[in-house]
Structures are given as C-alpha cells and as structure tokens.
Amino acid sequence: MCRCPLEHHDGRMTSAEAVAVASGARVAGSPEWPPDTPQALGRPGRVRVAVAALVWLLAGASMSSLNKWIFTVHGFGRPLLLSALHMLAAALACRWGAQRPMPSRTRRQVLLLSFTFGTSMACGNVGLSAVPLDLAQLATTTTPLITLALSALLLGRRHHPLQFAAMGPLCLGAACSLAGELRTPPAGCGFLLAATCLRGLKSIQQNDSGDEDDETASPADKSELHSTIKSLSLKLDDLSTCNDLIAKHGAALQRSLSELDSLKIPYESSEKLKAVNERATLFRITSNAMINACKDFLELAETHSRKWQRALQYEQEQRIHLEETIEQLAKQHNSLERAFRSAPGRATNPTKSFSEGSLLTPKGEDSEEDEDTEYFDAMEDSTSFITVITEAKEDRKAEGGTTGSVDWTSSDNVLDGASLVPKGPPKVKRRVRIPDKPNYSLNLWSIMKNCIGRELSKIPMPVNFNEPLSMLQRLTEDLEYHHLLDKAVHCTSSVEQMCLVAAFSVSSYSTTVHRIAKPFNPMLGETFELDRLDDMGLRSLCEQVSHHPPSAAHYVFSKHGWSLWQEITISSKFRGKYLSIMPLGAIHLEFQASGNHYVWRKSTSTVHNIIVGKLWIDQTGDIEIVNHKTKDRCQLKFLPYSYFSKEVARKVTGVVSDSQGKAHYVLSGSWDEQMECAKIVQSSPSSPGSDGKQKTVYQTLPAKLLWKKYPLPENAENMYYFSELALTLNEHEEGVAPTDSRLRPDQRLMEKGHWDEANTEKQRLEEKQRVSRRRRLEACSRGCGTEEEKEADVYVPLWFEKRLDPLTGETACMYKGGYWEAKERQDWHMCPNIF
C-alpha cells in the first residue's frame, strides 16, 4: 500500500473536478455571469463567487481527507473502483447543478472532458501497479511542461520562452533528487506517460471550454468583434507596409544627405543639409512611434474583446429577463381582469380595468367612476384584496336597506368631513413658537471620557440627542386629533364608530415622521397634566409609575362622553443598523352613552441608520382594534417602507368587520398624512392567483376622508418639528403639581438653548433619583419579610393603582382619582420632591 499518497493526490483532483463540472453545467444554462469588472459584478455577485470558491475548497479538502482515510485506515486496494465512484459523484453533481438543459455542444465538451480525466486516472492507477512511487511522482512534476508542449503542438499557440524556461528547474530538480532511487521497469512507463499526457490534455480542454463558452455566447457579437479586429489588422498591415517604405526611403535619404555632407560645399549649405538630416531622423522616429502605438492598440483590442463580449451578453440577458417579467405581469393583469368580470355582482361598466395595488384611470367618455378604482393589500389569510369603487346611486339598491347601516349620501353623515372640524379659538392664548434649536456640534470625546470607569447604568446621555419634551408629554400628543373621538360619540353604527377610532389610532403616529430626537426619560413619580376643558373639552393626566422598565400610566376624560386610559411600557432592542421600539400595553377607549369599549395595542416603531447615515423612523406591524361589547374588529396593517416597493410610502390598510366576520368598511391611507374609509356594498371571492391563494373583491362606495394631518407651524424645522399642540405642552402654567414635567429644570434649560447647563442639571437629577431608590430599598429590606419583596422596587404610584384588567387579563395601573380635587385645593403635600 505504498502507493496511497499518489492516490490521495488524484482523489483531490477528482473532487475539484466534480465541483468544476457542476459549476460548468450551471453556467451553461444561465446568462453569462459574472462580468469581469467588480463594479458590474455587484455585491451579490461577489458574495456568490466567494461562496462558490469556499464550497470548492471545502469539497476538495473533504474528498482528499476521505481518500486518505480510505487508503490508510482501511487498506483499500481498488483504486479503479474509487475513480469510478468519483466520476459518478461528478455526474450527479452535474445533473443537480444544471438548472436548465445543457446545450448539445456543452454536453459534448463535458463528456469529452470527463472521458479524458477518467482515462488519465485509470492509466495512473494501473501504472502504479508496475512503477515505483518515486518515478510516478517525477512523472507528475512534468505535467506543466507537457501541457505547454501539447498546447503548442495541437493548438498552435505561441508561448513565451520564459514559460518553458520556468519548467526546467522544476523538472531538473525533481530528476536530480530522485536519480539515485530510480528503478524503471518498462511495464508501467507507458501508462505513466499516457496519464501525464492526458492530464495536460485535460487542462487544455478546460481552458478551451471556458474560452469557447465566452466566444460562442453570442454569435452575432462574435462575428462583429472579429470583423472589427480583422479590419484593425488590415489597417495595421497597411501601416506596417508604410513603415517599411518610410524606413527604406528614409535610410536612402540619409545616405544621400551623408554623401552631400562629404562633398566640399559652402558652410551655409552644410548647415542646411544638417538641419534637413535632423528633420528626416525625427520623421522616421515619429513614424516608428506611430506604428508601435497601433500595435499596442490592436493587442488591447484583442485582449479586451472577450470582456466586451461578456458585458454585452450580460446586458442582453438582463433585457430578455426583464421582458419575460413584464410578460408575466401582463398575463397576471389579464387573469385579474377575467376574474373580476366573472365575479358575481361586479360593476356594470365593462370598460373598467384594474391592477392589484395600483390606481388606474381608464379612458372613457361619460364615466365618472373610472377614477375611483383602487386596490389594497390583503389582511388575514389572502395575500391581497381588490376594492372597486362605484357610484352611490346604483349600489344603494344593491345594499337593500341593511340594518345597522347609515345613508352614505345623506348630508348629515357623521363621517363626512370628519377631519375637517374647525379648531375654535382658545379662550387662553397659547404660545406659537419656542426658541430655535441651537446648532451645537456633538463632541463624541466629551461623551466618551465621561463613560470611562463608570457603570453602564450610570452613564449620562447628553441632551444633544433629546428634544425639550418628556415621554409623558409625547404620550399626551396622541390627543391632538381628539375631535375624531368627539365625532365618534354621535355615531349610531358601531362599525362606523370603529372607522373613527381606527383613524384616531393611526393619527397618533403622524408626529413621528420628522421627530427623530429622543424625549426625556421621566423621573420616577413625574407627572404631566393637560387641563384643556375650555377649548379641547378634555383633561389628561400621566404619571411615571416605573423606572426599570420605564412605564407610564395615562388617563383622559372628555366632557363629550368618552374616556381613555393606558399603561405603556417601552421595550427596545438594538439590532445593529436600526433600533426597534415596542410599546407594550393595551389602550382602552370607552364611550359612556353606547357602552362600546375598544381595546388595541400600538405598533412597532423602528429607527433606522443608528450608526451612520440620516436617521429616519418607520412604523410597521399589525394593529387589531376590538369592540368588546359588539365584538366588531378592525385589522390595520402598517406596511414597511421599501425603496423597491410600488406601494405608497408609509401606507396603512385595513378592514372593519362585525362579529360575524362580514366586512363593512375598507380603510386606506398613510400614517403621516391622512386616512380614508369606503363602505363595502358587496364582496365576492375571485379565482386563485398565481400563488394559489384566493383574493376577495370588495365593491364599495366612494371613499370618505376620515382624518388629515394638520400642517406644521411656520419655522417648524428649527423648532424640533413640533406641532401646534406640542409647542404648548411645555408652556409654563400656574397651579400644576410640583412633579409636573413643565417644572423639570434640565428640560427647561434645553428649551432655552442652554445645553451645557442642561447636561449638568440632568446628571444631578439622575443621581438624586438613584439615591432615592437606594433609600427605598433600604427601608424595604428592614420591613420586608421575603427576599422577593426586598429585591423589588417598592415605589407606589400616587395617582394610579395596580388593578387586574378583566378584558385583557393583565395587571395595569388605572386612575384612582384625587388629582383634580387636589389641584382645586392646591394641596400637594403628598407629592415627592423629585426635582
């Protein structure tokens, strides 16, 4: 078994060949890839090339290790059988790798290459049975030299003499090192020589197959390039002929001038002859330089011709792929049209055309409803649903006087102009601007030096990342479009009321599109009140009830007949390039007159480009609003922003359905601009799409505007993009609790533009909060009996208390009363000193 090392070497070549055959089969059925330049290759292409190289390396190493283990450990003595197994593995890899049928030419090349390789393996293994290992190794070292010789003899290629010279020391060194050990029985020399020649022939076939693939990728491009190169060669021959003539006549001219110079002529004539001689020499040098430049140009054209050919072929394949994609989209478009026309109860106008997720305006003379065809993404099980908007006159008859619905076309419809409620003049004049945001540069070193040697929880974040509002005030900003709930009080239909509640839930995100700064983390026990009964008709109270994790309780009472409460806990996860902010907790809304009780949860906010780039915020996820009295539901879907998506940026879609699952309204819009709703008069399933999923066709009345965002105040970009309500939240008011956010000193200093003083004050407040927490824990450790009670933060909220929510089954802080009574008495003795 002394012949095992050479078998190990051949086995490694076999594994590499298996991967090469598979890669060749894959490339044969796909477009030319990759292009030569890294820019044309692109990041995905470079990744694929790196992965392919890694797979090739791992495959070769694995097969080499396997062969070594087979020969050395188990004493396997059948090399021909192992070679056959290698070839079988290569054939299977080729069959697996071919995504498309291989052309006959490529198949013949692969078969010829496989036959050559298998024959070389067989000859080498048979030769080892009669020839010593030393001689076999010497024959293997001559493979590069034989490869060069065969390519020169068979293909007529001219190699540089240095290539042959480089083979000499290698072969000579191996011969000298083995000269004393050589034993040359004649039986196996022929097999070794044949195996070596076949290995060289295999290398030539591999090189030629790659070249032929490049050359035959596009016959039209090949002929065009060859004609170009041929014309350049002809021109170069003409230039060479001219060069020879110039050299010949130039030499004759110089000889004539030399003969004239030897004659006795006047001095002035001699100087003129010398000048003519110099000019003739310069002309000859210039002509030679021109000929050399033309030769270089021809060589470059020949070198880069295949690169140009591959680039053109790749662009052609991309164009063909794009045409196929457009053709598939057109077929899907036609199938959707046929599905709509075959659906029962479709619109009477047969000229309508539509496509999924788009708004089309077909050409028609007297049709006013064609512009109202719109499509939305699906909610629940189907991938999408289609909405067809029709005239109200023809579909009120189809509606058939459904119970619980309202007359959509009546002038007193509560949904008409729901967002256009005029804001009356406030009885108290509020401020309309704050000091402009100073343009302070952020010194990262000043931040980092404060972090050295300190605990992570005690590292202060500078106010440079903040806006002059606390999280409690940001939570109160959700009430900016409170008039939607005031309108919803007068709804007689629960599903109609659900539309306004859904619009209100979406409107709370309208202020986040430009607000990339972080609000101040409230101190434990910090409160914020909004007493606007006179102009807004509501009172709001927030309290920070927990610091780790940060949690705030909120309660709102409106004199128009509704109340809202929630406990929001902020959970965030840093995911490298972006930060996900997940508000946890349920939001409750109750209308006193009807008893309708709505519950929903907030979606996920994502802050992108945390490390580098411009910060921007997106809202994603689903929101389910449930009316626990009537069991009505609204499914809202916040579509994530994508640069390549055809959808409108920040799009929101939804469907309002009753307790039986019947859809009544379709909602659409964007969370930063507006929301609309359209009443469904009829729905029908369509034929399954290309993905096998069935879609629903909703026939609706024209959409009504539910909510539209108020324009930002003038100069808002220099005032942290605050809205009109946000500008008034931190305005100083008399009679508020001493724990109110308006009295927080670091926040007030930042609003005035004194950021350095605000950072100092912020550190003082945070240290004061840590001292207060340590005192509470020490007091609890003396009075608590169990370890759990000792480890818990024993802070008890002042205006809220923990209760079990019967609807969600969760424990949440709910308002227990007493704040507004204490404000009337101006009795704040129970409030902690947190500032």
N, C-alpha and C positions, 0 to 999 in steps of 0.2 A: 504493500500500500504506500510505497514511497512516492507515487505519482499524484497524491492528493493535492498538494499545493497548486499544481497547474490546473487541475480540475476546478479547484476553488476559483482561480482566476477566470476560467472560461464561464463558470456559473455566474460570476458577477457581470460579465458582459451579456449573458443571456437575460438577466433581469432588466438590465438597462435597455436591451433591445425590445423586451416586452412593452415597456413603457413608451419607447420611441414608436413602436408600431401602433399602439393605441392612440398616441398623440397625432400621428400621421393620418390615421383614419378619421379622427375627429375634425382635423383641419380640412381634410379632403371634402367633407360635406358641409362646410360652413364658409362664410366670407373670409377673405384674406385678413389675417389678424395675427399679431399686431402690426401697426405701421412701424417704420423704422425710428421715427423721432419720439422721444419721451413725451413731447407736448401732444402729438397726435394720439399717443397711446392712452394718456389719461391715467388718473389714479386707479380706477377699477381694473384697467388693463394691466398696469404694473403689479397690482395685487395678484391677479390671476397668473401672471408669469412667475412671480415669486412662489406662489403656491405650487405651480407645476414643477418648478425646479426642486422645491423641497420634497414633493412626492417622488420625483425621480431619484433624488439622493437617498431617501428612506427606503425606496423599493430596492435599489441596488445594494445598499448595506444589509437589508434584511435577507435578500436572496444569497448574498455572499456568506453571511453568518449561517444560514440554513445549510448551504452546501458544505461548509466546513464542519458543521455539526454532524451531517450525514456521513461524511467520509471518515472523519477522525474518531467519532464516538462509536458508531455502529459498524464501521468497516465495510461500508457499501462498495461493492465491486462491479457495478454495472453502469459505467459512465454513459453508454449509448442510451440506456433507458432514461437516465436523468436528463440527457439532452432532449429526448423526445418529450418528456414532461415539461421542460422549459418551453419548447415550441408550442405545445398545447396551451400553456398558460398565455403565451403571446397571442395565439389565435383567439382565445376567449377575451383577452383584453381588447384586441382589435374589434371584435364583434360588439363588445359593450361600449367601446368608445365612439363607434360610428353612429352619430345622431341621425345622419341621413345616408342613403345608399351611396357607396363609393362609385365613382366613375370607373368604367372598364379599364381605362389607361392606368389609373391609380391602383386598381386591384392587381393588374399585371405587374406593376412595379413592386408592390408589396409581396406578391408571390415569388417573384424572382429574387428579391432581397432575402426572403425567408429561406428559399432553397439554397442560396449561396451561403448564408450563415449556418444552416443546418449541415451542409456538406463540409464546411470548414470545421465545425465541431466534431463531426464524425471522423474526418481524417486525422484531426489532432488526437482524439481519444484512441483511435486504432494505432497511430504511430507510437503512442506512449507504451504500448504493449511490447514493442521491439527496440525502442530507442531509450537511452538513459535520460533522466530528467535534466541533466546538465545541458545536453545537446538540444533538448526541447526548449529550454529557456533561452539558449543562444539563438535558436531559430525565431523565437518570439520577438527578440530585440531587433531583428532585421525587418519587421513588418513596416515601419515608416519608410524605409528605403525602398522596399518593394512596391509600396503604394505610389511613391513618386515615379518610379520607373514604369509601372503599369499605366499610370495616367498619361505619361509622355508617349508611350508606345501605342496605346489603344485609342486615346482621345486626341493625341497630337498637341497636348498642352505644353507650353514652354515655361519651365520653372526657373527661378533664379539659381545661378550656380551655388550661391551660399546655402540654399536649401539642401542640395546634395552634399555640400561640404560639411554641413552640420551633422549629417548622419554618420560621417566617417568616424569621428572619435567615439561615438556611442557603440557602434558595431565593433570597432577595433578594440575598445576597452573590454567588452564582453568576451571577445575571442581570446585576448591575452590572459584574462583571468581564468578562463576555463581550458587553456591549452594543455595543461598538464593532466587534466582529468578526462579528456575526451576519449570516448570509445564509440566508434562509428560502425555499428553493424549495418549492412546495406538494406536490411529488410524494411526498416521504418523510415529511412531517409526520404524516400519518395512521398510517403504520407505527410511527413513534417513539411516538406517543401510545398506540397499541394495545399496543406492547411494554411501556411503562411501566405501563399499567393491568393487564396480565397479570402483571407482576412483583409488583405489590401484591396481586393476587388469589391468586397462588401463596403469598405469605407468610400470607395469611388462611387458606388451605386447610391449610397446615402447622400453624398454631396450632389450628385447629378439629379437625384429625385427632387431634392429641395430646390435646385436651380430650375428644373423643368416645371415644377409647380408654379414658381414665380413667373416663368416665362410664358406658360400656357394658361395663365389665369384669365387673360382676356386676349383672344387672337387679334382683335381689331387694334387694341393698344400696342400689341407686339409688332404688328406689321407697320404701324405708324412710326413707332420708335426706330425700327430697323431701317425704314426708308429715310428717316431723319439722319441717322448715323451714317447710312450709305452716302447720302448727299454730302455730309460733312467730310467723309473720307475722300470722295471725289474732289471736293474743293481743296482738301489738304494735299492730294496728289498734284493738283494743278499748282498749288503754292510751292510744293517741293520742286517741281519742274522749273518754275520761275526762279527758285532759289539757286538751282544748279546753273541755270543760264546766267543769273546775276553773278554767281561766283566765277563762272568761266570768263565771261566778258569783263568782269571786274579785275580778274588776275591779268588778262591781256592788256587792259587799260593801264594797270600799274606797271607792267613790263614796258609798255610804250613810254610811259612817263619816266621810268628809270633810264631808258635809252636816251630820251631827250635830256635828262639831267646830266648824263655823261658827256654830252656834246658841249662844245665851247660856245656858250650863248651869253648875251649880256646879263648883267646882275639883276636887272629888273625882270627880265623874262624868267630867270631862275627862281625868283621869289614867287612869281605867279604859278609856275609849274609845281612848286612845293605846296602851295595852297590848294591847287586842283587835286594833287595826290592825297592830301589830308581829307578833303571832302569825299573823294572816292572811297577812302578807307572807312569813313564814318557811315557812308551809304551802305557799304557791304555789312558792317556790324549791325546797322539798324534792320536790314533785311533779314539777317540771321536771327535777330531777336524776335522779329515778327513771325518767322517760321516756327521757332520754338514755342512761342505763345499759342500758335494754332495747334501744335501738337499737344500741348497741355490741355487746351480746351477739348480736344477730341477724347483724350483719356478721361477727363472729368465727365464728359457726356456718356461714355461707355460705362463708367463706374456707377453713376447715379441713375442710369436708365431703369434698372430694376426697381430702385427706390421710387422713382416717379410712377412706374407701372403699378406697384403695390398701393401707392397712395390713391391713384385714380381708380383702381379696382375697389378699394375700400369705400371710397365715396359713392361709387356706383352701386355697391351692395347696400349701403345705407339708404340710398334713394329708393331702391327696389323694396327694401323693408318698410320704408315709410309709405310707399304706395300700397303695399299689402295691408298695412294697418288702416289706412284710410278706407280701403275697400271693405274691410271687415266692419268698420264703424258704419259705413253706408248700409251694409246688409242688416246690421242691428237696428239702424234707424228705420229701415223698411219693415222689419219684423214688428217693431213697436207700433208703427202706423197701422199695420194689418191687425194687430191685437186690439188696438183702440177701436178700429172700425167694426170689429167683430164683437166688441163688448156690448152687453145689453144696456139700453138707456143712454147711449152716447149722445153727444150733441148733434143737432140736426144739420149743422153746416158741414158738408162733406169736404170742403176745401181746407179744413184746418190741418195743419201739420205741426208736429211737436217732436222734441227730442228730450231725452232724460237729462234733468239737471240744467236746462237752459231755457231761455226765453226767446221765442221766435215771433216774428211779425210777418205772417204770410201776406202776399199781395192779394187784395180783394177790393172790389169797388164799393159795395154797400155794407160791408161787415165791420161793425164797430167793436165786436167782441174778440177779434183775432188777436189783438194786442194783449189780451188778458190770459193767455195760455202760459202757465208756469209749472215747473216741476220741482219736487223736493226729494231729499234723501229719505230712505225708509227708516222707520223707528223699530222696533220689535223684531219679528222674525224675518221679514222680507228685506232685501237689500235696498229697495227704493220704492217709493210710491209716486204716482203721477197725479197731478191735480189739473183739472180742466175747468177754467172759469167761464161761465155762461151768463147770459142776461138774466136779470131777476124776474122779468115778466114771464118768460117761458118756463121757468123752473119753479115758480111758486105753485103752479098747478101740479107739477110732479111731486111737490112736497106733500100735498094732500092734507094740509092742516095738522101737522104732527103736534101732539100735545107737548107742552113744556117749551115750545119754541116761541120766538118773537117775530114780529113782522120786520123783516130786514130792511124794507124800503120805507118804513114809517119815519117821519121827520123827528119823532121824539125818541128814537132808538138810543139807548144809553151808550152804545158803542160808537156812535157817530161822533168823530172828533174827540175821542176820549183823552188824547194827549194834548188837545188844544185848549185846555182850560186856562183862561187868563189868570195870571197871578196878580191879585189885587194889591194896591199899595199898602205896605205895612204901616201899622199905627206907630211903631217905633222905628226911627230912621236907623238903618244899619249901615255899616261901613261897606264900601265897594272896592277897596284896594288895601294892600298891605305893603310894607317896604319891599323894594325889589330884592331879588336874591343876589347876594354879593358873588362876584366872580373870584372865589378863592381857589387857588391851586391846591391839590391834595398832596401833602408831603408824606410819602409812604414811610420814610425813615423815622419821622416823628411818631408814627403809629407803631412801627416795629420795635423801637427802643423802649416803649412803654410795656411791651409784652415780654421782655427778657426777664427770666426768673420769676414770673408770676403764674398763678394758677389760671387755667383756661377760663373758668367761670368768673374770674375777677378782672379779666382784660376788658377795659372800657373801649367801646366803639365810638369813634368821633361823630359829631353831629353832621359832618360833611356828607354822610350817607343818608341823612334824615330829611324830613320835611317838618315844618313847625306845627304839627298836629299829632295828637296821641292816637293810639289804636282805638280808644273809646270814641274819639271824635270821628275817626274813619268809619266806625260801625254805625254811628248816627247819620252819616252821609247817605245811608241806604234809604232814608226817608225823604230824599229830595223830590221824588215823584209820588208823594203821598196822595196826591189827588186821584191817582188810579184806584186806590182803595176807597176814597170818598165816593167815587163813581160806582164802584162795585157794590156799595151798600144798597143802591137803588135797583139793582138787578133782580128781576123776578125769576130768572132762569139760573139754575146752579151752574150749568155748563158755560153760560155767558159770563157769569161771575168768575169762573175759572180762567177765562181768557184774560181778564184784567189782572187777576192775581199772578198769572204766568208772566204777563208783561211787567208787573212790578218786580218780580223776582229777577228778571233779566236786566231791568233798568239799574239795579244796584251795581252792575259791572261797568256802566258807561263812564265812570270817572277814572277807571284804572288804565285806560288805553295810553294815557300820557304820564300817569303818576308812577314813575319808576322808583322814586325815593321811598325810603322806609319810614313809617310813622314811629314815634317814640313808644317804647315799651312802657305801659303804665306801671306805676308803683303799686305795690300790694295795698289795697284799700282805696286807691284813687277812684274818683267818681267823675261823671260828666252829666250835666243836666241840659236839656233843651226845652225851655218853657216858652212855647210859641202858640198858646191858645188863641191869642188875638188874631194872628194872621194865618197860621197854618192849622189851627184847631187841634193841636196835639201837645202832649207832654211826654218827654223821653228821659229815661234815667239809665245810665250804665255804671257798673262797678266792677273793678278788677278783683275777682274772687280767688284767684290762684296765680302764683308766680312761676312755679315749676310743676307742670307745664303752664304756660300763660293761658289764662281763661278769663273771659269777661261775660257777665250777665247783663241782659238788656231787657227793658220793659217799656212799652209805648202804649199810651191811652189816647184815643181820639174822641172828641166830642161828637163826631159824625156817626159813631156807632160801631167802632171796631177797636180791637186791641191786639198787640203783637208782643211776643216775648221769645227769648232765645238765650242759650248759653253756648258761646263759641270758644272752642279750644283750638289753638293754632298748632298744627303739626307740619314740620318742614323736613325735606330731605334734599341734601345736596348730591347731585348726580353728575358731577364733572363740569359739563358745559352749561347746565341750567339748574335752577332751584325750583323744586315743586313745593307749593304751599297748599296744604289741605285743611280747610276749616272743618272741624269735627263738631257735630251737634245739630240738633233739629231746630227748625224755625217754626213757631206756631203763630197762626193768624186766626182770629175768631171774630165773626160778625154777630153782634148781640141780637139783632132783630130776627134773623133767619136761623141762628144757631149753627151755621156752617163753620166747620173747624178744619182749616187747611194746615198741612204739615209738609215741609220739604227740607232739603239739605243743600248746602252750597256746592258748587263745582270746584274743580282743582285749578288753581292759578299757577302758571309756570313763568318764571323769569329767565329769559334766555341771555346768552353771552355774559355769563357771570365773570369769566376770567378775562377775555378780550372781546373787543367789539362793542357796538352800541347796544345798551340794554333795551329790551322790549318784552312786553307781557302778553300772554295768550291765555284764554280760558278754554278748558277742554273738559270733556266728560258729559255725563247724563244727569239730569235732574228729574225726579218724579215728584209731582205735587199731588197729594191725595186729600180729598174731602172726606173726612171720617164720618160725616153724617150721611151723605148721599152715596159714598163710595165712587164718586167721579174721580177720574185720573187725568193727568196731563203729563205726557212724556216729552221732555225737552232734550235736545241733543245739541251740544256745542261742538261744532266741527273744528278740529285743529287746523291752524294755518299751515299751508304748504305752498312753496314757491311754484311748484309744478301743478297745483290743483286748478281745475277750471271753475271751482266754486268761488262765490264772493268771499272776500276776507272776513273773518270773524262771524261767520254765518251761524244762525240758530234756526232750527226747525223743530216742529212739534205737532202733536195731535192731541186733541181733547176728546175724551170718550166717557160714556156714562158707566154705570155699574154693570151693565150687560155687555160691555165691550164695544158698543156701537160708537163709531167716530162721528162727532158733531162739528168740530172746527179743525181747521188746519192753520197752524201758526208758522210764520216765517219772518225773517229779518236778520239783523246783526246786533250783537250786544253793545256796540259802541255808537249806534245811530238810531234805529227805530225797530218797531215790531208791528206786524200786521196779522190780521186773522181773516179767514174766509170760511163761511158757513157751508158745510157739506150737505148737498141735497140728495146725492145718490153715490153709492160706491159699488164697484164690481171688480172681481179678480180678472187679471189679464193672463195671457198664455205665459208659460215659463220662459224665462230668458235664457241666454247662452250659458249662464252658470247653473241652470236648473232650478232657480228659486222663482217663486211666483210673486208678482207685484200687484199692487192694488191701485186701481184708477178711481180717484175721487173727483166727482163733478160738483163744483162749488159755485157760489155766487161771487160777485166781485169782492175783492179784499177791502177791509176797512182798517184804517190806521188806528192802532191802539196807543202807541207811545212813540214820541220823537224826542230826541235829546235836545236840551236847551243849548244854545250857543255859549261858548266860553266868554268870559268878560274880556274887555279890551286889555291888552298887555298881559294876558294870562301866561305867556311863555316865560315872563320874568317874575311871575308870582307862583311858581311851582305848579302851574296849570290848575289852579284852584277854580272851582265853580263858584257861582254866586253864593250858594249856601255854605261852601267850605270857607269862603272869605270871612263869614260871620261867626264861625264856630269858636274861634279863639278870641273873639272880641270880649273885652273886659265887661263884666256885668256885676251889679251890686246884689248882695243878698245870697249869693251861691254858697255852697258848703265849703269849708276850708280845705277839703280834699279835692276840689274841682280841678280839672285839667287846665283851666284858664289861669290858675294861680301857680302853676308849676314854673319855677324860675328859669331852669335851663331852656325850656321850650320858649318862654317869652324872650329870653336873650337871643336865641337863634332867630326868632321872627324879626327882631330889631336889627339883625345883621352882626351882632357881637358873637361870633362863633368861638373865638378863643375863650372868652368868659363862659360861654355856654358849655364848653367841654369841661372846664374846671368845675362848674356847678353840677354837671351831670355825674362826675366822679364822686362828688360829695354826697349826692342823693343816693347813689348806688351803695356806697359804703354805709350810709345811715340805715338803709334797708337791710343790709347784711347783719348789722349789729342788732336791729330789732328782731330779726329771725332767730339769732342765737339766744337772745333773752327769752323768746317764747319757747324754744326747745329746752332751755334750762329749767324754766318754770314747769313745763310739762313733764320733764324727767323726774322732778320731785313729787309731782302729784299723780302721775300715771302709773298704773299697775303693770301693764303688759309692755313687751318690747315694741309691738306694733304701734301702740299709742305714743311711745317715746320717740320713735323714728318719724312719725307723721308730723306734717306741718299743721299746727293746731289753730291756724287763723280761722276765725269765724266771720263771714261777711256781715256787714252792718245792716244793709237794706234788703238783702236776699237770704233765702234759706234753702237748704237741700230738701228736695221732695222727689218722690217717685212719680215719674210721668206715666199715667195709665195707658196712654196711646202708644208710646214707643218702648215702654218697659225699662227706660233708663232713668238714672238719678240725675237731676238737673237743678240748678239754682233758679228759684222763682221769687218774684217780688212779694214781700210780706207786708208792704205798706209802711207809712210813717214818715217818708221823706218830705212830701209836700206839706204835711202838717208841721213838721219841724221847721221848714222854711218859712211858713207863715209866722211862727213864733220866734224865728231866728234863734232857735235853741240848738246849738251844735256841740254841746259839751261831750257827747258820746263819740265824736269824730276823732280818729287818731291823728297825731302830728307826724305827717309823712314828708312835708316839705321843709 
